[in-house]
Amino acid sequence: MKKNLFNCLCFFLPMFCVPVTAQTVVDIETNVYACVALDNTLWMAENLRVKTFRNGDLMFQAQSADDWIRASENKEPAWCYYEDENGMDVNTILYNWYAVTDARGIAPLGCHVPDVAEFASLVKSAGGIFSADEFLMSDNGWEGDTKDRSTEASGFDAYPVGSRYAALGASFYWNDGKSFGKYTNFWTTNSLNNKRKSQHAHRIGLSFDRDHVINDFELNRFTEHELNLKGNGYAVRCVVDKPQ
């Protein structure tokens, strides 16, 4: 499969602009993220794990289901750790959509959370929704998965970190059990362009039991609207701003 990659080392940015090297970005908490060049864009190859807005304000941590629901109802930014019967995973941070789009900024300086067009372009460059899943998924961690992605993997490395579902009482469990190992979703910055769906936003999803990217902004028949609620907890990837 053609990956439409370009060499990270050829991606130059003004030195005064951002804490970015050719292959890493750094957030306000000094977390360092590896990057990968895909579709003529430099993407973070790891999920965001910052808990502080770019201006230094602490982001609200939802430590209970009630906390999460309250933040959703009040349209307030929130983050949480993934948690199931195996305990809390402090390496997995999920955000609601309000955190992603807060004016104080969640992305590292010199980066931004991608919009619908950027994700759609990435999926298209990877061969479309029926090819891009193998291209974007990590080579391990997916439940029941026996595929060898070593020759298909792009370096995006989407690991099934699970989700939090506002419509299910802020549960980390989907209808078929815990979401960790089965699903991952990434927020875009776009709200659904539908007045009746004002509480919904666009996301891109990957699932252990589907052979395509869940790309709701192109094919609505693959969308379950409760999975688009802005109060859901999803992972976040960022892209490096391109020089003007």
C-alpha positions in Angstrom: 0.0 0.0 0.0 1.3 3.4 -0.8 1.7 5.4 2.4 2.3 8.8 0.9 4.9 9.5 3.5 7.6 12.1 3.4 10.8 12.2 5.3 10.3 13.8 8.8 13.8 15.3 8.6 12.7 17.4 5.7 9.9 19.0 7.7 11.2 22.4 8.7 9.6 25.0 11.0 10.7 28.4 12.1 13.0 27.9 15.1 11.3 30.7 17.1 7.8 29.2 16.7 7.4 26.0 18.6 9.1 23.4 20.8 9.2 21.0 17.9 12.1 19.0 16.5 12.0 17.1 13.2 10.5 14.1 15.0 9.0 15.2 18.3 6.7 17.8 19.9 6.6 18.9 23.6 3.6 20.0 25.5 3.3 22.5 28.4 4.0 19.8 30.9 7.1 18.8 29.0 5.6 15.5 27.8 7.5 14.5 24.6 5.6 13.0 21.7 7.0 11.2 18.8 5.8 12.3 15.3 5.3 10.6 12.0 5.0 12.2 8.6 1.8 11.2 6.8 -0.1 12.8 3.9 2.3 15.7 3.8 1.5 16.4 7.4 3.4 15.8 10.6 1.1 13.9 13.0 1.7 12.9 16.6 2.3 9.2 16.8 1.1 9.1 20.4 -2.1 10.1 22.1 -2.1 13.4 23.9 -1.8 13.1 27.7 -1.6 16.7 28.8 -3.8 17.9 31.8 -3.0 21.6 31.6 -4.2 24.1 29.0 -1.7 26.0 27.0 -2.1 29.1 29.1 -1.3 27.2 32.3 -4.8 26.6 33.6 -5.4 23.1 35.0 -8.0 21.1 33.2 -10.8 19.5 35.3 -10.2 15.8 36.1 -13.4 13.8 36.3 -12.8 11.3 39.1 -16.2 9.7 39.0 -19.1 9.1 36.7 -21.0 11.9 38.3 -18.1 14.3 37.7 -18.0 13.3 34.0 -21.8 13.6 33.5 -21.8 17.0 35.2 -19.0 18.3 33.0 -20.9 17.1 30.0 -24.2 18.7 31.0 -22.4 22.0 31.8 -20.4 21.8 28.6 -17.2 22.1 30.6 -13.8 20.7 29.6 -12.8 17.5 31.4 -10.4 14.6 31.2 -10.2 11.2 32.9 -8.1 8.1 33.1 -9.5 4.9 31.5 -10.8 2.5 34.1 -12.4 -1.0 34.2 -12.4 -4.1 36.3 -8.6 -4.3 36.0 -8.2 -0.9 37.6 -7.2 2.6 36.4 -4.9 3.0 33.5 -2.9 6.1 34.2 -1.2 5.9 30.8 -4.6 6.4 29.0 -6.2 9.9 29.1 -9.6 10.5 27.5 -11.0 14.0 26.9 -14.5 15.3 26.2 -15.0 17.4 23.1 -15.3 20.6 25.2 -11.7 20.2 26.3 -10.6 19.6 22.7 -12.2 22.9 21.5 -11.6 25.1 24.6 -10.1 28.5 23.6 -7.2 28.1 26.0 -5.8 25.4 23.8 -5.1 21.7 24.5 -2.5 21.0 21.8 1.2 21.6 22.3 2.4 25.0 21.1 2.8 25.0 17.4 0.3 22.2 17.0 -3.5 21.8 16.7 -6.2 19.2 17.0 -7.1 18.1 13.5 -10.4 19.0 11.9 -12.6 16.8 9.7 -10.8 17.7 6.5 -7.4 16.7 7.9 -8.6 13.4 9.1 -10.5 12.8 5.8 -7.3 13.6 3.9 -5.3 11.2 6.0 -7.8 8.4 5.5 -8.0 9.0 1.7 -4.2 9.0 1.4 -4.1 5.6 3.1 -6.4 4.1 0.4 -9.9 5.0 1.8 -11.9 3.7 4.7 -11.5 0.0 3.8 -7.7 0.2 3.7 -6.8 2.9 6.2 -7.8 0.8 9.3 -4.8 -1.5 8.8 -2.6 1.5 8.0 -3.5 3.4 11.2 -3.9 0.6 13.8 -1.1 -0.5 16.1 0.5 -3.9 15.5 -0.7 -5.2 18.8 -3.3 -4.9 21.6 -6.4 -5.5 19.5 -8.7 -8.2 20.9 -8.8 -11.4 18.8 -6.5 -9.9 16.3 -4.1 -12.3 14.5 -3.1 -9.9 11.6 0.5 -9.0 11.0 0.5 -5.3 10.3 4.3 -5.0 10.3 4.3 -4.3 6.5 1.2 -2.2 6.5 1.7 0.0 9.6 2.2 3.7 9.0 3.6 4.6 12.4 0.4 6.3 13.4 0.1 3.4 15.9 -3.5 3.7 17.0 -3.8 1.5 20.1 -7.2 0.4 21.4 -7.3 2.6 24.5 -11.0 2.4 24.9 -13.6 5.2 25.3 -16.1 6.7 27.8 -19.7 6.9 26.8 -21.9 9.7 28.0 -25.1 8.0 26.9 -24.3 4.9 29.1 -23.9 6.7 32.4 -20.3 7.7 31.7 -19.4 4.0 31.5 -16.1 2.8 29.9 -18.1 -0.3 28.8 -19.9 -0.5 25.4 -22.7 -2.9 24.7 -20.3 -5.8 24.2 -18.2 -5.2 27.3 -15.2 -3.1 28.2 -13.9 -0.9 25.4 -10.2 -1.2 26.1 -8.6 -3.6 23.6 -11.6 -3.2 21.2 -12.0 0.4 20.2 -10.3 3.7 19.9 -11.8 7.0 18.8 -10.2 10.3 18.0 -11.9 13.7 18.3 -12.0 16.2 15.5 -12.7 19.9 16.2 -15.9 19.9 14.1 -19.4 19.9 15.6 -22.0 18.1 13.6 -23.6 20.5 11.1 -27.1 19.7 12.2 -29.3 21.9 14.6 -31.0 18.7 15.9 -27.6 17.2 16.8 -26.0 20.2 18.5 -24.6 17.9 21.2 -22.8 15.8 18.7 -19.3 16.2 17.1 -17.3 14.4 14.4 -14.8 11.7 15.4 -12.9 9.0 13.7 -13.0 5.4 15.1 -11.3 2.1 14.8 -12.8 -1.2 16.0 -11.6 -4.7 16.5 -14.7 -6.2 14.7 -14.9 -3.9 11.6 -12.9 -3.9 8.5 -13.0 -0.2 7.9 -12.3 3.2 9.5 -15.5 4.5 11.2 -15.4 7.7 9.3 -18.7 9.3 10.1 -18.1 12.6 8.2 -18.1 10.7 4.9 -20.4 7.7 5.3 -23.2 8.3 7.8 -24.4 4.7 7.5 -21.4 3.8 9.6 -22.4 6.2 12.4 -24.1 5.5 15.7 -25.0 8.9 16.9 -24.6 8.2 20.6 -20.9 7.6 19.7 -20.7 11.3 18.6 -21.9 12.9 21.8 -19.6 15.7 22.8 -19.6 14.4 26.4 -17.9 11.2 25.3 -14.3 10.5 26.4 -12.0 9.9 23.4 -8.3 10.1 22.6 -6.7 13.1 21.0 -4.0 13.3 18.3 -2.5 16.6 17.2 -0.8 17.7 14.0 2.1 20.2 13.7 1.1 23.6 12.2 2.5 24.1 8.7 4.6 27.2 8.0 2.6 30.0 6.6 
